[in-house]
Amino acid sequence: MESKDLKSLEPEINVLVQKAQSGDTEAFARLYDIFIQPVYRYIFFKVKKEDALDLTESVFLKVWEHLKSYSKLKGAFSSWVFKIAHNVVVDHYRLQREYVDLDKVVLPDESREADPRIMTENRLNQDLLRKALSKLKKKYQDVLLLRYVNGLEHSEIARIMRRSEGSLRILKFRALQALKKVMEDMNIRS
């Protein structure tokens, strides 16, 4: 499920949330199916590969446990889910007392393409981007990952990061400028 699809699925998601809040486990299973890939991808970028699946499952346990407390007045359901994911990652690092090393993170290849040339080129691009991102401040990493990897809207990211939309746009601009500078320092041309 592509994260851009989350916006188009919002009416279905709202219906599923209401059903799940009433105890419909099939509705929750459908919500899980919709959100599992985007949440896993977000977490995968932030933690060691071997921890990503466990933390993703923790997110969905928390979503299930706190589902009745969710209200549309608090914002989009996707924002609420990603805020939980963000908090799970933060809690993980509080417990582990270590920070993500984006140089060692390997992105899952979900494509069906088996062309070694394309796979190698994609891998090199991912490695270069990962190295450049790892040199940025954590808040810059977060805003860029949420926006460009998960494709979330500015309003959703603002809620997740507890910022105003204006403040978030400034943060994203500064993050992009910092990324551009890091890439130039690494002799990477866009």
Backbone as CSV, one residue per row, in Angstrom:
resi,resn,N_x,N_y,N_z,CA_x,CA_y,CA_z,C_x,C_y,C_z
1,MET,0.849,-1.175,0.000,0.000,0.000,0.000,0.890,1.232,0.000
2,GLU,0.792,2.042,-0.991,1.555,3.279,-1.060,0.919,4.298,-0.122
3,SER,1.740,5.099,0.530,1.222,6.058,1.491,0.354,7.119,0.829
4,LYS,0.593,7.421,-0.453,-0.261,8.386,-1.135,-1.675,7.844,-1.258
5,ASP,-1.816,6.518,-1.240,-3.126,5.895,-1.286,-3.900,6.122,0.006
6,LEU,-3.202,6.393,1.103,-3.872,6.598,2.383,-4.872,7.743,2.295
7,LYS,-4.512,8.788,1.591,-5.413,9.936,1.444,-6.666,9.525,0.683
8,SER,-6.498,8.754,-0.385,-7.660,8.340,-1.169,-8.511,7.318,-0.421
9,LEU,-7.923,6.613,0.529,-8.659,5.616,1.310,-9.294,6.189,2.577
10,GLU,-9.137,7.487,2.787,-9.600,8.101,4.028,-11.077,7.836,4.336
11,PRO,-11.993,7.938,3.347,-13.395,7.624,3.679,-13.572,6.176,4.150
12,GLU,-12.918,5.231,3.477,-12.991,3.824,3.895,-12.369,3.644,5.276
13,ILE,-11.233,4.305,5.503,-10.548,4.208,6.791,-11.455,4.698,7.911
14,ASN,-12.153,5.818,7.687,-13.043,6.361,8.719,-14.150,5.377,9.074
15,VAL,-14.718,4.714,8.082,-15.769,3.714,8.324,-15.185,2.529,9.092
16,LEU,-14.015,2.070,8.660,-13.361,0.936,9.327,-13.021,1.258,10.781
17,VAL,-12.586,2.481,11.039,-12.260,2.886,12.406,-13.503,2.819,13.282
18,GLN,-14.623,3.341,12.788,-15.870,3.300,13.566,-16.271,1.862,13.878
19,LYS,-16.163,0.981,12.874,-16.508,-0.425,13.087,-15.553,-1.070,14.086
20,ALA,-14.265,-0.795,13.935,-13.263,-1.381,14.830,-13.452,-0.876,16.261
21,GLN,-13.829,0.392,16.408,-14.080,0.933,17.737,-15.272,0.245,18.404
22,SER,-16.154,-0.324,17.592,-17.307,-1.063,18.107,-16.973,-2.537,18.336
23,GLY,-15.719,-2.926,18.105,-15.291,-4.289,18.372,-15.198,-5.189,17.157
24,ASP,-15.395,-4.648,15.966,-15.328,-5.445,14.734,-13.860,-5.752,14.413
25,THR,-13.449,-7.000,14.667,-12.054,-7.385,14.452,-11.703,-7.464,12.972
26,GLU,-12.678,-7.763,12.118,-12.404,-7.789,10.681,-12.087,-6.386,10.164
27,ALA,-12.761,-5.379,10.701,-12.489,-3.997,10.313,-11.074,-3.608,10.751
28,PHE,-10.690,-4.038,11.956,-9.334,-3.739,12.414,-8.305,-4.461,11.547
29,ALA,-8.615,-5.697,11.149,-7.702,-6.446,10.274,-7.495,-5.699,8.956
30,ARG,-8.545,-5.104,8.432,-8.423,-4.331,7.185,-7.575,-3.079,7.420
31,LEU,-7.761,-2.413,8.565,-6.930,-1.254,8.901,-5.453,-1.679,8.991
32,TYR,-5.225,-2.820,9.599,-3.867,-3.358,9.701,-3.277,-3.548,8.299
33,ASP,-4.064,-4.151,7.408,-3.591,-4.378,6.037,-3.257,-3.071,5.324
34,ILE,-4.040,-2.046,5.576,-3.823,-0.746,4.940,-2.544,-0.079,5.459
35,PHE,-2.305,-0.187,6.768,-1.219,0.575,7.395,0.074,-0.192,7.617
36,ILE,0.079,-1.497,7.470,1.272,-2.263,7.833,2.501,-1.847,7.027
37,GLN,2.386,-1.727,5.721,3.567,-1.361,4.914,4.087,0.043,5.214
38,PRO,3.225,1.063,5.223,3.754,2.407,5.509,4.373,2.523,6.911
39,VAL,3.762,1.886,7.905,4.296,1.960,9.266,5.624,1.202,9.342
40,TYR,5.663,0.013,8.749,6.908,-0.768,8.757,8.025,0.002,8.059
41,ARG,7.713,0.611,6.930,8.723,1.362,6.173,9.254,2.531,7.012
42,TYR,8.363,3.220,7.721,8.785,4.336,8.579,9.719,3.826,9.677
43,ILE,9.328,2.750,10.340,10.129,2.221,11.442,11.436,1.642,10.931
44,PHE,11.400,0.974,9.794,12.582,0.344,9.219,13.695,1.360,8.989
45,PHE,13.310,2.574,8.619,14.290,3.637,8.388,14.909,4.130,9.689
46,LYS,14.242,3.883,10.811,14.653,4.494,12.067,15.406,3.555,13.012
47,VAL,15.286,2.240,12.821,15.873,1.304,13.778,16.653,0.219,13.046
48,LYS,17.308,-0.633,13.820,18.015,-1.772,13.242,17.001,-2.704,12.589
49,LYS,17.439,-3.337,11.526,16.568,-4.214,10.742,15.878,-5.256,11.623
50,GLU,16.622,-5.856,12.531,16.053,-6.923,13.361,15.017,-6.429,14.365
51,ASP,14.963,-5.138,14.627,13.977,-4.583,15.568,12.718,-4.068,14.873
52,ALA,12.791,-3.849,13.579,11.698,-3.173,12.863,10.376,-3.926,12.950
53,LEU,10.392,-5.213,12.749,9.144,-5.978,12.756,8.507,-5.999,14.138
54,ASP,9.313,-6.213,15.175,8.780,-6.221,16.538,8.164,-4.876,16.901
55,LEU,8.842,-3.804,16.539,8.320,-2.468,16.860,7.058,-2.161,16.067
56,THR,7.003,-2.635,14.826,5.795,-2.437,14.015,4.616,-3.136,14.678
57,GLU,4.840,-4.354,15.145,3.764,-5.073,15.834,3.363,-4.351,17.123
58,SER,4.328,-3.755,17.820,4.013,-2.976,19.027,3.104,-1.795,18.702
59,VAL,3.364,-1.183,17.552,2.521,-0.058,17.128,1.078,-0.519,16.990
60,PHE,0.869,-1.644,16.321,-0.501,-2.102,16.099,-1.167,-2.600,17.377
61,LEU,-0.392,-3.112,18.312,-0.955,-3.456,19.621,-1.436,-2.194,20.337
62,LYS,-0.625,-1.145,20.281,-1.017,0.117,20.909,-2.234,0.733,20.204
63,VAL,-2.258,0.640,18.876,-3.418,1.148,18.137,-4.669,0.420,18.599
64,TRP,-4.601,-0.910,18.710,-5.756,-1.699,19.146,-6.157,-1.331,20.578
65,GLU,-5.166,-1.231,21.471,-5.442,-0.925,22.875,-6.079,0.452,23.066
66,HIS,-5.687,1.410,22.238,-6.141,2.792,22.432,-7.136,3.254,21.368
67,LEU,-7.621,2.327,20.573,-8.499,2.672,19.457,-9.747,3.431,19.904
68,LYS,-10.307,3.058,21.032,-11.533,3.721,21.500,-11.288,5.170,21.893
69,SER,-10.031,5.517,22.192,-9.733,6.905,22.572,-9.504,7.796,21.354
70,TYR,-9.380,7.185,20.155,-9.184,7.985,18.943,-10.478,8.706,18.576
71,SER,-10.326,9.951,18.159,-11.451,10.751,17.682,-11.015,11.511,16.442
72,LYS,-11.919,11.607,15.449,-11.590,12.359,14.223,-11.266,13.813,14.542
73,LEU,-11.746,14.297,15.669,-11.464,15.682,16.051,-9.972,15.894,16.312
74,LYS,-9.259,14.798,16.619,-7.815,14.886,16.866,-7.013,14.913,15.570
75,GLY,-7.679,14.692,14.433,-6.992,14.675,13.147,-7.204,13.354,12.438
76,ALA,-6.543,13.209,11.313,-6.679,12.006,10.498,-6.173,10.787,11.265
77,PHE,-6.806,9.659,11.017,-6.408,8.405,11.662,-4.960,8.070,11.320
78,SER,-4.552,8.326,10.073,-3.173,8.023,9.674,-2.173,8.832,10.501
79,SER,-2.493,10.079,10.797,-1.615,10.903,11.631,-1.491,10.299,13.027
80,TRP,-2.622,9.839,13.541,-2.656,9.232,14.867,-1.789,7.969,14.894
81,VAL,-1.905,7.140,13.866,-1.125,5.901,13.787,0.368,6.224,13.688
82,PHE,0.734,7.189,12.844,2.152,7.525,12.702,2.704,8.202,13.953
83,LYS,1.868,8.889,14.700,2.314,9.473,15.967,2.635,8.351,16.946
84,ILE,1.799,7.314,16.959,2.079,6.155,17.814,3.387,5.505,17.374
85,ALA,3.576,5.347,16.064,4.812,4.748,15.547,6.024,5.577,15.966
86,HIS,5.902,6.877,15.843,6.989,7.775,16.249,7.312,7.579,17.728
87,ASN,6.276,7.528,18.563,6.480,7.361,20.004,7.090,6.002,20.343
88,VAL,6.703,4.958,19.619,7.283,3.630,19.843,8.778,3.653,19.532
89,VAL,9.159,4.315,18.439,10.584,4.415,18.091,11.332,5.214,19.157
90,VAL,10.760,6.322,19.598,11.404,7.138,20.638,11.576,6.311,21.911
91,ASP,10.530,5.587,22.302,10.621,4.741,23.497,11.685,3.661,23.325
92,HIS,11.767,3.094,22.156,12.777,2.067,21.869,14.175,2.623,22.108
93,TYR,14.430,3.819,21.620,15.764,4.384,21.796,16.003,4.860,23.219
94,ARG,14.963,5.239,23.903,15.145,5.572,25.325,15.581,4.331,26.086
95,LEU,14.977,3.207,25.743,15.341,1.957,26.408,16.714,1.465,25.967
96,GLN,17.013,1.593,24.713,18.274,1.082,24.166,19.444,2.033,24.391
97,ARG,19.141,3.303,24.557,20.179,4.333,24.702,21.178,4.305,23.551
98,GLU,20.632,4.124,22.347,21.473,4.190,21.167,20.712,4.947,20.092
99,TYR,21.410,5.404,19.114,20.790,6.192,18.060,20.884,5.446,16.751
100,VAL,19.932,5.739,15.862,19.892,5.067,14.574,21.132,5.421,13.758
101,ASP,21.735,4.411,13.187,22.866,4.607,12.288,22.353,4.328,10.884
102,LEU,21.959,5.385,10.189,21.357,5.214,8.878,22.327,4.601,7.872
103,ASP,23.635,4.621,8.169,24.593,3.979,7.276,24.419,2.465,7.249
104,LYS,23.873,1.910,8.324,23.748,0.456,8.411,22.339,-0.039,8.095
105,VAL,21.413,0.853,7.856,20.047,0.463,7.545,19.970,0.040,6.080
106,VAL,19.309,-1.067,5.840,19.131,-1.551,4.478,17.649,-1.479,4.162
107,LEU,17.317,-0.764,3.115,15.921,-0.642,2.729,15.438,-1.932,2.084
108,PRO,14.212,-2.360,2.420,13.709,-3.565,1.768,13.408,-3.280,0.301
109,ASP,13.728,-4.221,-0.555,13.430,-4.077,-1.978,12.093,-4.730,-2.243
110,GLU,11.049,-3.919,-2.370,9.704,-4.437,-2.581,9.361,-4.543,-4.054
111,SER,10.267,-4.157,-4.918,9.982,-4.222,-6.346,10.144,-5.647,-6.847
112,ARG,9.518,-5.926,-7.938,9.585,-7.259,-8.542,10.682,-7.307,-9.615
113,GLU,11.348,-6.177,-9.831,12.378,-6.118,-10.861,13.586,-6.941,-10.434
114,ALA,14.099,-7.743,-11.356,15.237,-8.596,-11.049,16.481,-8.185,-11.830
115,ASP,16.445,-7.022,-12.450,17.578,-6.554,-13.240,18.704,-6.136,-12.282
116,PRO,19.815,-6.881,-12.273,20.898,-6.567,-11.339,21.460,-5.155,-11.515
117,ARG,21.479,-4.657,-12.745,21.995,-3.307,-12.995,21.126,-2.266,-12.293
118,ILE,19.819,-2.400,-12.448,18.887,-1.458,-11.815,18.949,-1.599,-10.303
119,MET,19.003,-2.837,-9.823,19.071,-3.069,-8.378,20.340,-2.474,-7.789
120,THR,21.462,-2.617,-8.492,22.726,-2.069,-8.017,22.688,-0.542,-8.008
121,GLU,22.154,0.033,-9.075,22.040,1.491,-9.146,21.128,2.019,-8.035
122,ASN,20.007,1.366,-7.824,19.089,1.774,-6.750,19.756,1.653,-5.385
123,ARG,20.488,0.581,-5.184,21.172,0.357,-3.915,22.214,1.446,-3.658
124,LEU,22.973,1.803,-4.686,23.966,2.866,-4.540,23.293,4.190,-4.202
125,ASN,22.176,4.494,-4.881,21.439,5.726,-4.592,20.909,5.726,-3.160
126,GLN,20.376,4.592,-2.720,19.864,4.486,-1.351,20.996,4.666,-0.344
127,ASP,22.130,4.030,-0.612,23.267,4.149,0.296,23.758,5.592,0.401
128,LEU,23.847,6.266,-0.737,24.289,7.666,-0.720,23.298,8.544,0.023
129,LEU,22.013,8.330,-0.243,20.990,9.121,0.446,21.012,8.833,1.943
130,ARG,21.134,7.575,2.318,21.176,7.188,3.727,22.352,7.859,4.425
131,LYS,23.524,7.851,3.766,24.707,8.494,4.358,24.476,9.992,4.522
132,ALA,23.894,10.605,3.506,23.627,12.043,3.592,22.613,12.340,4.697
133,LEU,21.547,11.555,4.764,20.536,11.764,5.808,21.114,11.594,7.211
134,SER,22.019,10.640,7.364,22.578,10.365,8.693,23.377,11.544,9.233
135,LYS,23.781,12.448,8.369,24.560,13.613,8.796,23.666,14.788,9.226
136,LEU,22.350,14.621,9.062,21.410,15.683,9.425,20.944,15.553,10.865
137,LYS,20.425,16.655,11.411,19.806,16.621,12.732,18.614,15.665,12.699
138,LYS,18.294,15.083,13.852,17.207,14.110,13.940,15.888,14.694,13.440
139,LYS,15.589,15.939,13.805,14.313,16.520,13.377,14.275,16.711,11.857
140,TYR,15.422,16.975,11.245,15.483,17.076,9.786,15.253,15.701,9.149
141,GLN,15.883,14.674,9.743,15.661,13.315,9.244,14.178,12.956,9.311
142,ASP,13.558,13.232,10.459,12.152,12.879,10.660,11.247,13.534,9.624
143,VAL,11.405,14.823,9.418,10.507,15.522,8.494,10.701,15.020,7.063
144,LEU,11.941,14.761,6.670,12.192,14.276,5.309,11.688,12.850,5.115
145,LEU,11.862,11.992,6.106,11.365,10.615,6.006,9.837,10.584,5.953
146,LEU,9.198,11.346,6.824,7.732,11.346,6.843,7.156,11.910,5.550
147,ARG,7.786,12.941,5.015,7.259,13.578,3.807,7.600,12.797,2.538
148,TYR,8.863,12.437,2.366,9.292,11.899,1.084,9.363,10.369,1.028
149,VAL,9.543,9.714,2.150,9.526,8.242,2.141,8.104,7.742,2.336
150,ASN,7.390,8.349,3.288,6.028,7.899,3.560,4.965,8.746,2.881
151,GLY,5.347,9.856,2.290,4.413,10.657,1.505,3.281,11.290,2.299
152,LEU,3.509,11.545,3.577,2.459,12.155,4.390,2.280,13.630,4.039
153,GLU,1.085,14.107,4.250,0.767,15.521,4.012,1.387,16.375,5.106
154,HIS,1.587,17.651,4.809,2.175,18.570,5.792,1.355,18.617,7.078
155,SER,0.033,18.630,6.959,-0.814,18.717,8.145,-0.627,17.495,9.046
156,GLU,-0.479,16.315,8.439,-0.271,15.098,9.225,1.085,15.129,9.922
157,ILE,2.110,15.544,9.204,3.456,15.599,9.782,3.491,16.626,10.915
158,ALA,2.806,17.735,10.723,2.765,18.769,11.763,2.167,18.208,13.052
159,ARG,1.098,17.428,12.930,0.497,16.821,14.126,1.448,15.815,14.756
160,ILE,2.099,15.000,13.939,3.021,13.990,14.461,4.177,14.645,15.205
161,MET,4.719,15.717,14.629,5.886,16.370,15.213,5.511,17.488,16.194
162,ARG,4.208,17.668,16.390,3.700,18.688,17.315,4.222,20.086,16.975
163,ARG,3.970,20.467,15.724,4.370,21.780,15.221,3.206,22.378,14.448
164,SER,3.254,23.662,14.243,2.278,24.276,13.351,2.696,23.948,11.921
165,GLU,1.755,24.051,10.984,2.100,23.765,9.588,3.155,24.738,9.077
166,GLY,3.044,26.003,9.463,4.035,26.992,9.038,5.425,26.654,9.547
167,SER,5.496,26.286,10.814,6.769,25.895,11.410,7.319,24.647,10.724
168,LEU,6.426,23.714,10.394,6.855,22.487,9.727,7.420,22.783,8.339
169,ARG,6.759,23.667,7.591,7.248,24.010,6.259,8.635,24.656,6.322
170,ILE,8.848,25.483,7.326,10.173,26.092,7.511,11.190,25.011,7.850
171,LEU,10.808,24.091,8.742,11.694,22.992,9.115,12.041,22.138,7.891
172,LYS,11.036,21.827,7.060,11.273,21.016,5.858,12.213,21.752,4.899
173,PHE,12.007,23.054,4.722,12.877,23.853,3.854,14.318,23.804,4.361
174,ARG,14.484,24.001,5.668,15.831,23.970,6.245,16.448,22.580,6.116
175,ALA,15.621,21.543,6.285,16.112,20.162,6.150,16.592,19.909,4.726
176,LEU,15.819,20.374,3.752,16.215,20.194,2.351,17.489,20.966,2.035
177,GLN,17.604,22.165,2.575,18.822,22.961,2.366,20.024,22.250,2.989
178,ALA,19.833,21.733,4.205,20.924,21.029,4.879,21.303,19.761,4.109
179,LEU,20.309,19.046,3.599,20.575,17.837,2.811,21.333,18.188,1.532
180,LYS,20.930,19.274,0.887,21.614,19.712,-0.326,23.077,20.029,-0.031
181,LYS,23.320,20.718,1.076,24.689,21.079,1.468,25.513,19.827,1.757
182,VAL,24.928,18.881,2.494,25.632,17.638,2.810,25.968,16.884,1.521
183,MET,25.008,16.840,0.606,25.228,16.122,-0.658,26.311,16.802,-1.494
184,GLU,26.324,18.124,-1.478,27.384,18.848,-2.188,28.734,18.555,-1.555
185,ASP,28.788,18.516,-0.222,30.029,18.205,0.474,30.516,16.793,0.164
186,MET,29.569,15.901,-0.138,29.895,14.512,-0.495,30.132,14.356,-1.997
187,ASN,30.107,15.473,-2.718,30.260,15.488,-4.178,29.182,14.695,-4.887
188,ILE,27.970,14.795,-4.380,26.812,14.157,-5.008,26.012,15.261,-5.672
189,ARG,25.802,15.128,-6.942,25.030,16.127,-7.686,23.658,15.567,-7.990
190,SER,22.647,16.409,-7.815,21.280,15.936,-8.089,20.938,16.066,-9.551
